[in-house]
């Protein structure tokens, strides 16, 4: 186990993480004892070089290079780390904040650019939906039943006694206005405009 070396300048990155809008009030990053429980159970760590314990250590040591580390993108955001942490820390939450910092710097934009079509579906439909550009991949992964589901969703919902999932035009307009005023649309435009 490696000892974390804190000095008077070691708190800037931790403070930035804790002040982030996504940080829960009880985020226990300062309580991390570097036991490694998070890493031992992390599906991302078992399939890649991602190490939530090391990621938290680097944040505590004010190692800002963690924001540019490719491995932070291997976290599944499953919160399994949080479920076993004896100190109440949440490495997944810390990771999500680091990813946002990377996106804000412009570095992480390319990592999320392929998902911009999901944002378009919120604007166009008022709800999240698998974008049509992913249909072929879904058919490969799920099978031809996926297209059957997509093509017959209204009938299937009706058979189940469910209403339409398509929002009224007024509701779609209201959602679009919220997305515009919250800065979502401008952010989505920035993400889509970034060159690979």
Backbone as a ProteinNet text record, in pm:
[ID]
protein_1_A
[PRIMARY]
XXXXXXXXXXXXXXXXXXXXXXXXXXXXXXXXXXXXXXXXXXXXXXXXXXXXXXXXXXXXXXXXXXXXXXXXXXXXXXXXXXXXXXXXXXXXXXXXXXXXXXXXXXXXXXXXXXXXXXXXXXXXXXXXXXXXXXXXXXXXXXXXXXXXXXXXXXXXXXXXXXXXXXXXXXXXXXXXXXXXXXXXXXXXXXXXXXXX
[TERTIARY]
84.8	0	89.5	57.9	136.5	77.3	161.6	117.9	93.4	-16.3	-48.4	27.7	96.1	173.4	101.3	41.3	-29.5	59.8	55.3	123.7	26	71.6	-21.7	-82.8	-21.2	-73.8	-151.8	-170	-229.2	-380.8	-443.5	-588.9	-664.4	-596.9	-667.7	-756.5	-704.1	-783.9	-898.1	-870	-975.8	-1084	-1041.6	-1139.5	-1222.8	-1157.6	-1231.8	-1333.8	-1295.6	-1388.2	-1504.6	-1474.5	-1579.6	-1673.8	-1624	-1708.2	-1793.5	-1765.5	-1838.2	-1986	-2069.4	-2214	-2252.7	-2177.1	-2208.2	-2164.5	-2084.8	-2034	-2143.5	-2170.5	-2270.1	-2213.2	-2298.8	-2251	-2168.9	-2191.8	-2120.3	-2009.9	-1960.7	-1852.5	-1732.5	-1690.4	-1588.4	-1447.2	-1409.4	-1276.8	-1164.4	-1180.3	-1076	-1069.5	-1173.4	-1174.7	-1115.5	-1073.3	-1018.7	-896.3	-896.4	-784.7	-698.7	-726.2	-648.5	-644.5	-757.5	-764.9	-772.1	-820	-827.7	-955.1	-1049.9	-1176.1	-1244.5	-1240	-1304	-1244.3	-1112.9	-1045	-1071.8	-1079.5	-1097.5	-1230.8	-1330.5	-1463.7	-1503.9	-1421.2	-1453	-1448.6	-1560.8	-1558.2	-1467.8	-1454.1	-1363.7	-1218.9	-1183.9	-1047	-1015.1	-1116.3	-1090.8	-1074.5	-1117.2	-1111.6	-1016.4	-951.9	-864.6	-760.3	-685.5	-586.3	-644.6	-776.2	-840	-827.2	-792.6	-774.7	-835.3	-957.4	-1022.4	-944.2	-876.2	-797	-685.3	-614.8	-506.4	-558.7	-674.3	-734.1	-762.2	-819.8	-848.3	-717.3	-617	-487.1	-429.1	-436.6	-382.3	-457.4	-587.2	-664	-619.9	-605.3	-563.5	-423.4	-338.4	-202.2	-193.7	-308.3	-316.8	-243.7	-249.6	-189.9	-290.5	-284.6	-382.4	-372.8	-265.8	-254.9	-361.4	-425.1	-531.4	-647.5	-667.2	-776	-755.1	-630.1	-598.3	-569.1	-577.6	-546.4	-655.8	-617.1	-712	-793	-735.4	-801.6	-927.9	-944.2	-1067.6	-1190.8	-1171.6	-1284.5	-1323.2	-1253.4	-1285.6	-1374.6	-1414.4	-1508.8	-1648.1	-1720.6	-1855.7	-1962.7	-1925.3	-2021.4	-2129.2	-2088.6	-2183.6	-2202.8	-2116.2	-2122.3	-2095.4	-2040.2	-2003.7	-1898.8	-1807.6	-1702.9	-1764.1	-1866.1	-1932	-1998.5	-2048.4	-2121.3	-2030.1	-1899.3	-1808.5	-1712.4	-1713.7	-1616	-1643.7	-1547.4	-1568.5	-1567	-1519.4	-1510.2	-1620.7	-1709.3	-1817.7	-1774.2	-1659.7	-1615.5	-1689	-1685.3	-1751.4	-1657.8	-1571.1	-1473	-1542.8	-1657.2	-1730.8	-1772.7	-1816.6	-1857.4	-1736.2	-1624.6	-1502	-1461.7	-1470.7	-1434.9	-1521.8	-1651	-1740.8	-1705.1	-1663.5	-1623.4	-1493.4	-1399.5	-1274.6	-1301.8	-1393.9	-1429.6	-1486.5	-1569.9	-1626.8	-1517.9	-1419.9	-1307.1	-1233.1	-1215.8	-1150.2	-1230.4	-1361.1	-1448.5	-1439.4	-1440.8	-1432.8	-1301.7	-1194.7	-1065.5	-1064.3	-1161.7	-1166.2	-1104	-1032.6	-965.5	-1064.2	-1161.5	-1254.1	-1368.7	-1379.7	-1492.3	-1496.3	-1381.3	-1378	-1423.9	-1409.9	-1453.9	-1605.9	-1674.4	-1820.6	-1891.5	-1815.5	-1875.8	-1972.9	-1941.9	-2031	-2166.9	-2175.3	-2301.5	-2386.4	-2337.6	-2411	-2549	-2562.9	-2693	-2799.7	-2759.9	-2856.2	-2910.3	-2821.8	-2866	-2963.9	-2937.5	-3031.1	-3168.8	-3173.2	-3303.8	-3380.9	-3310.6	-3379.2	-3440.2	-3365.9	-3415.2	-3532.5	-3520.3	-3622.4	-3746.8	-3726.5	-3838.4	-3880	-3794.7	-3823.7	-3790.1	-3742.3	-3704	-3578.4	-3509	-3394.2	-3439.7	-3368.1	-3401.5	-3274.4	-3268.3	-3153.1	-3158.2	-3055.9	-3056.1	-3051.1	-3110.7	-3118	-2980.3	-2878	-2744	-2687.8	-2749.3	-2703.6	-2789	-2892.2	-2982.8	-2909.8	-2821.8	-2750.7	-2667.8	-2602.3	-2524.2	-2615.3	-2730.9	-2824.8	-2875.1	-2899.6	-2944.5	-2833.9	-2709	-2595.7	-2585.9	-2602.4	-2586.8	-2706.6	-2827.4	-2949.4	-3013.9	-3003	-3066.4	-3178	-3239.8	-3343.9	-3465.8	-3478.8	-3590.9	-3589.1	-3467.4	-3457.3	-3536.1	-3518.7	-3591.5	-3741.3	-3778	-3919.4	-3977.8	-3902.1	-3945.3	-3959.1	-3858.3	-3862	-3979	-4002	-4106.7	-4247.2	-4259.9	-4392.2	-4411.8	-4330.5	-4333.6	-4471.6	-4538.8	-4669.9	-4771	-4771.5	-4861.7	-4827.5	-4698.7	-4654.9	-4698.5	-4677.5	-4718.4	-4869.3	-4943.7	-5089.4	-5133.6	-5071.4	-5103.7	-5076.2	-4978.5	-4943.2	-5025.9	-5113.1	-5196.2	-5123	-5016.5	-4938.2	-4974.1	-4963	-4989.4	-4870.8	-4884.5	-4778.6	-4659.6	-4542.1	-4423.4	-4385.2	-4456.7	-4431.7	-4500.1	-4420.4	-4472.6	-4553.1	-4651.2	-4722.6	-4624.6	-4652.2	-4563.7	-4533.5	-4634.4	-4614.1	-4509.4	-4513.8	-4416.8	-4276.2	-4268.2	-4137.9	-4080.2	-4164	-4119.5	-4071.4	-4141.3	-4101.7	-3967.3	-3948.7	-3821.4	-3709.1	-3734.8	-3632.8	-3596.1	-3695.3	-3667.8	-3580.3	-3610.3	-3528.8	-3385.4	-3371.7	-3238.9	-3162.8	-3233.9	-3170.8	-3126.5	-3217.4	-3186.7	-3084.1	-3076.2	-2979	-2839.4	-2828.1	-2698.6	-2669.4	-2763.2	-2744	-2723.8	-2807.4	-2799.1	-2665.8	-2620.8	-2492.8	-2377.9	-2386.5	-2282.9	-2282	-2399.2	-2409.7	-2350.6	-2377.5	-2322.7	-2170.3	-2116.2	-1970.2	-1911.9	-1976.8	-1929.1	-1931.7	-2041	-2054.3	-1958.4	-1920.8	-1832.8	-1685.1	-1648.5	-1507.5	-1452.8	-1338.7	-1277.1	-1193.6	-1207.1	-1131	-988.5
-117.4	0	123.8	217.6	339.8	449.3	520.1	629.6	753.8	819.2	943.6	1056	1136.6	1247.5	1377.6	1433.8	1560.9	1674.4	1784.4	1904.3	2019.9	2139	2252.3	2284.4	2239.8	2267.4	2149.8	2044	1921	1921.7	2030.4	2026.5	2090.8	2151.6	2221.5	2128.5	2016.6	1924.9	1865	1827.8	1775.1	1880.9	2003.9	2111.4	2132.9	2127.4	2141.9	2029.7	1907.9	1794.1	1814.4	1851.5	1867.2	1984.3	2087.5	2203	2179.6	2072	2045.8	2019.8	2063.5	2045.5	1898.8	1808.6	1665.8	1599.9	1668.4	1610.8	1608.2	1489.8	1479.7	1540.9	1594.4	1661.7	1571.8	1440.8	1349.7	1271	1323.1	1257	1245.9	1124.1	1099.9	1087.7	1169.3	1153.8	1173.1	1264.2	1284.2	1167	1086.2	971.9	846.1	853.2	736.5	684.3	555.6	493	408.5	415.4	344.7	193.6	138.5	-4.8	-90.5	-31.5	-104.6	-184.5	-174.2	-247.3	-208.1	-80	-32.4	-100.8	-110.5	-172.2	-321.6	-385.2	-531.4	-575.5	-488.4	-526.4	-454.5	-363.1	-279.2	-358.9	-363.4	-433.7	-365	-233.9	-163	-199.9	-213.5	-250.6	-393.9	-480.4	-620	-636.5	-537.3	-547.8	-447.3	-363	-259.3	-218.8	-114.5	-61.4	42.9	61.8	156.7	105.8	194.2	159	270.3	250.3	358.1	400.8	307.1	343.4	439.1	405.9	489.8	625	624.8	749	843.1	791.1	873.5	920.6	832.4	871	988.5	980.4	1087.3	1218.3	1211.6	1333.2	1390.8	1304.4	1350.1	1410.2	1361.2	1413.6	1532.1	1578.5	1692.5	1666.8	1543.2	1504.6	1535.9	1658.1	1702.2	1625.3	1549.9	1470.7	1361.5	1332	1230.8	1273.9	1403.7	1454.1	1413.3	1398.5	1360.8	1211	1136.4	993.7	917.9	844.6	767	668.4	620.7	517.3	563.6	694.4	737.9	707.8	685.7	656.1	508.4	428.4	285.6	255.3	356.2	339.6	320.1	221.5	191.5	276.5	356.5	435.8	346.3	229.2	133.1	151.8	231.3	261.3	140.4	33.7	-81.6	-41.4	46.4	93.2	155.6	235.6	302.5	203.2	92.9	-4.5	-79.9	-82.2	-157.2	-68.6	61.8	150.2	162.9	123.7	134.4	279.2	371.8	513.3	599.1	540.1	616.7	701.5	668.8	742.4	687.8	762.1	719.8	750.3	653.3	671.4	697.7	637.2	656.4	802.4	862.3	1003	1093.5	1063.1	1139.2	1127.3	1005.8	981.2	1062.1	1066.4	1142.6	1291	1342.9	1482.7	1505	1411.3	1422.2	1418.7	1333	1327.5	1461.5	1521.5	1651.2	1756.8	1750.2	1842.3	1822.2	1698.4	1667.8	1721.5	1706.3	1758.8	1911.3	1974.7	2120.6	2172.7	2095	2132.1	2109.9	2035.1	2003.4	1869.3	1809.9	1682.3	1566.1	1565.3	1453	1457.9	1565.3	1579.4	1464.7	1428.1	1320.2	1187.4	1171.2	1047.9	1035.5	1149.5	1145.6	1185.5	1226.5	1279.8	1181.9	1053.6	956.7	946.7	997.6	992.4	1118.2	1213	1338	1312.2	1203.5	1171.1	1149	1105.1	1091.2	1228.3	1329.1	1465.3	1515.8	1481.4	1520.4	1460.6	1337.1	1273.6	1345.6	1397.8	1476.3	1602	1666.5	1789.3	1759.5	1655.1	1624.3	1558.6	1470.1	1391.8	1429.6	1504.9	1540.6	1430.6	1316.7	1202.9	1138.4	1062.5	988.1	869.4	843	733.7	687.5	559.1	509.5	573.3	650.8	717.1	617	653.5	563.3	522.6	606.7	571.2	448.4	411.1	294.1	169.8	180.8	67.9	-55.2	-36.6	-152.1	-224.1	-146.4	-207.9	-279.9	-222.1	-286.7	-418.8	-421.9	-546.6	-651.3	-610.1	-703.6	-756.9	-666.8	-705	-780.5	-735.3	-791.2	-894.3	-870.8	-959.1	-886.5	-953.9	-888.9	-847.5	-901.7	-865.4	-716.2	-658.3	-516.9	-432	-458.5	-380.5	-408.1	-530.4	-563.2	-478.9	-468.8	-386.7	-240	-185.8	-46.3	-17.1	-109.3	-87.3	-104.5	-183.2	-215.4	-166.4	-70	-25.2	25.8	98.8	152	39.1	-62.1	-176.5	-256.1	-274.5	-348.8	-274.4	-143.9	-64	-69.4	-65.3	-73	-207.5	-315.5	-449.7	-461.5	-387.2	-390	-291.1	-218.3	-120.5	8.1	35.6	156.8	260.2	384.3	491.8	512.7	605.2	637.5	697.9	664.7	724.5	854.2	884.1	1005.8	1122.5	1222.1	1337.1	1427.7	1498.3	1598.9	1707.8	1770.1	1872.9	1983.6	2023.5	2129.6	2087.4	1961.3	1911.4	1906.1	1864.6	1861.1	2002.6	2099.1	2238.7	2286.8	2246.9	2286.4	2224.8	2095.9	2030	2098.7	2131.1	2198.8	2333.9	2405.7	2535.5	2518.1	2416.8	2388.5	2355.9	2271.2	2233.3	2353.3	2446.4	2566.4	2657.8	2687.3	2780.5	2724.9	2593.9	2534	2525.8	2558.5	2552.1	2418.1	2324.4	2191.2	2196.8	2274.4	2280.4	2341.2	2444.8	2506.4	2408.9	2338	2239.2	2126.1	2080.3	1973.8	2020	2144.2	2199.4	2201.2	2239.5	2242	2101.8	2004.3	1865.7	1815	1841	1793.7	1864	1986.9	2063.9	2038.4	1963.7	1935.4	1841.9	1875	1794.7	1682.1	1567.7	1449.6	1456.8
0	0	0	-84.5	-96.4	-8.6	63.2	148.5	63.6	87.5	17.9	86	5.3	60	30.7	132.2	118.2	165.1	94.1	140.2	131.1	163.1	167.9	32.5	-76.6	-209.5	-266.7	-190.6	-242	-249.4	-216.4	-204.4	-320.3	-416.1	-522.4	-603.5	-650.5	-731.6	-649.6	-525.2	-438.2	-418	-392.2	-373.4	-499.5	-616.3	-742.5	-759	-721.2	-729.5	-633.4	-510.6	-409.4	-437.2	-506.6	-538.8	-663.2	-736	-859.4	-830.1	-922	-909.5	-892.7	-953.9	-947.1	-816	-738.3	-613.4	-507.6	-456.5	-350.3	-222	-136.6	-15	76.4	69.1	158.5	87.9	-25.7	-97.9	-4.8	24.6	126.8	75	-21.4	-81.3	20.6	115.2	216.8	315.6	319.4	410.4	348.4	221.6	152.9	227.4	259.1	329.5	235.7	104.7	3.9	29.1	71.8	100.9	-25.6	-134.7	-260.5	-280.4	-187.8	-204.5	-335	-369.3	-492.8	-615	-618.2	-732.3	-738	-622	-619.2	-678.9	-675.2	-722.1	-851.1	-899.2	-1015.1	-1145.6	-1220.9	-1349.4	-1451.5	-1442.9	-1533.1	-1506.3	-1377.7	-1341.2	-1383.4	-1381	-1419	-1569.9	-1646.3	-1792.6	-1858.1	-1778.4	-1835.1	-1730.5	-1761.9	-1668	-1573.5	-1577.9	-1486.7	-1343.6	-1250.9	-1110.4	-1025.1	-973.7	-897.4	-773.6	-707.7	-589.4	-629.6	-737.9	-785.4	-833.8	-898.9	-947.3	-829.4	-721.6	-603.9	-540.3	-532.5	-476.8	-554.7	-686.4	-770.3	-749.5	-728.7	-699.1	-564.5	-465.8	-333.3	-334.6	-424.6	-435.6	-532.4	-580.8	-671.4	-803.5	-849.5	-976.9	-1087.8	-1140.8	-1239.4	-1371.6	-1390.9	-1513.8	-1519.6	-1407.5	-1406	-1495.6	-1512.2	-1596.3	-1742.5	-1783.9	-1921.7	-1936.9	-1828.9	-1833.4	-1908.1	-2010.3	-2091.3	-2007.1	-1898	-1817.9	-1747.3	-1726.5	-1658.6	-1743.4	-1871.6	-1960.2	-1955.7	-1876.1	-1863.9	-1743.6	-1669.5	-1558.6	-1617.5	-1567.5	-1616.8	-1548.6	-1448.7	-1369.6	-1310.5	-1263.6	-1206.5	-1056	-994.5	-850.8	-761.9	-817	-735.1	-632.8	-671.9	-580.5	-455.1	-476.6	-365	-269.9	-327	-244.1	-147.6	-173.4	-86.1	-9.1	-34.1	29.1	179.2	263.1	408.8	457.7	373.8	413.5	354.7	275.8	216.4	98.3	39.4	-79.3	-201.4	-308.8	-431.4	-548.1	-579.7	-687.4	-820	-842	-966.3	-981.6	-875.2	-878.6	-904.1	-837.9	-860.2	-1007.1	-1060.4	-1199.6	-1295.4	-1269.6	-1356.6	-1356.7	-1243.8	-1234.6	-1311.8	-1301.1	-1377.3	-1527.3	-1568.4	-1710.5	-1756.7	-1673.7	-1710.3	-1720.8	-1631.6	-1639.8	-1772.6	-1813.1	-1940	-2058.1	-2050.6	-2156.8	-2160.5	-2043.7	-2037.2	-2096.3	-2081.7	-2140.2	-2291.2	-2341.2	-2483.6	-2516.5	-2420.6	-2444.1	-2451.3	-2364.4	-2356.2	-2454.9	-2529.1	-2622.2	-2722.3	-2775.3	-2874.2	-2814.8	-2683.9	-2617.5	-2615.3	-2615.3	-2604.7	-2732.4	-2833.2	-2954.9	-3020.9	-3017.7	-3083.3	-3014.5	-2892.7	-2819.2	-2838.6	-2917.6	-2940	-2998.9	-3073.5	-3133.1	-3024.9	-2906.8	-2797	-2757.6	-2756.1	-2726.9	-2830.6	-2957.3	-3063.6	-3039.8	-2989.1	-2965.9	-2855.6	-2755.5	-2652.5	-2712.1	-2801.8	-2863.9	-2957.3	-3038.3	-3138.8	-3080.5	-2980.4	-2928	-2786.5	-2716.9	-2578.6	-2479.8	-2529.4	-2444.5	-2503.1	-2421.1	-2469.5	-2551.5	-2657	-2746.3	-2814	-2847	-2921.6	-3060.5	-3096.3	-3226.4	-3341.6	-3452.3	-3567.2	-3617.3	-3597	-3643	-3570.1	-3457.2	-3382.3	-3407.7	-3489.7	-3513.5	-3566.3	-3664.1	-3720.3	-3613.9	-3528.3	-3420.2	-3321.2	-3292.9	-3201.2	-3258.9	-3388.3	-3451.9	-3441.9	-3462.5	-3448.9	-3306.6	-3208.4	-3068	-3012	-3046.5	-2987.5	-3079.1	-3208.5	-3305.7	-3378.6	-3475.6	-3555.3	-3473.3	-3353	-3266.5	-3232.6	-3235.3	-3202.1	-3302	-3430.5	-3531.5	-3523.1	-3490.9	-3472.7	-3358.7	-3252.1	-3138.9	-3181.3	-3248.8	-3290.8	-3385.3	-3478.9	-3578.3	-3521.6	-3415.4	-3360.6	-3217.3	-3176.4	-3037.2	-2994.3	-3079.9	-3042.4	-3020.5	-3107.8	-3091.3	-2965.8	-2941.7	-2822.1	-2696.8	-2694.1	-2577.7	-2559	-2668.1	-2661.4	-2604.4	-2652.2	-2601	-2451.1	-2403.8	-2261.5	-2179.1	-2246.3	-2175.8	-2145.2	-2218	-2196.8	-2301.6	-2265.7	-2360.9	-2453.1	-2541.5	-2635.8	-2562.4	-2608.9	-2549.5	-2622.5	-2728.1	-2803.9	-2733.2	-2699.3	-2627	-2719.5	-2664.6	-2743.9	-2788.7	-2900.9	-2957.6	-2857.2	-2778.7	-2678.9	-2576	-2534	-2436.4	-2495.9	-2622.1	-2689.9	-2697	-2728.6	-2734.3	-2597.2	-2490.7	-2355.1	-2317.4	-2351.6	-2323	-2400.6	-2526.9	-2607.7	-2547.5	-2497	-2434.9	-2310.3	-2231.1	-2111.7	-2154.1	-2256.5	-2304.8	-2360.2	-2419.6	-2472.1	-2358.4	-2265.7	-2156.8	-2057.2	-2046.8	-1955.2	-2015.7	-2143.1	-2209.8	-2276.7	-2265.9	-2322.6	-2474.4	-2541.5	-2688.3	-2733.8	-2667	-2702.8	-2677.6	-2567.4	-2533.5	-2635.6	-2675	-2774.4	-2907.9	-2943.8	-3067.8	-3062.4	-2947.2	-2929.7	-2943.9	-2883.8	-2889.6	-3032.7	-3102.4	-3240	-3335	-3302.7	-3390.7	-3372.1	-3268.9	-3242.7	-3350.5	-3405.9	-3512.5	-3454	-3515.9	-3472.2	-3518.4
[MASK]
++++++++++++++++++++++++++++++++++++++++++++++++++++++++++++++++++++++++++++++++++++++++++++++++++++++++++++++++++++++++++++++++++++++++++++++++++++++++++++++++++++++++++++++++++++++++++++++++++++

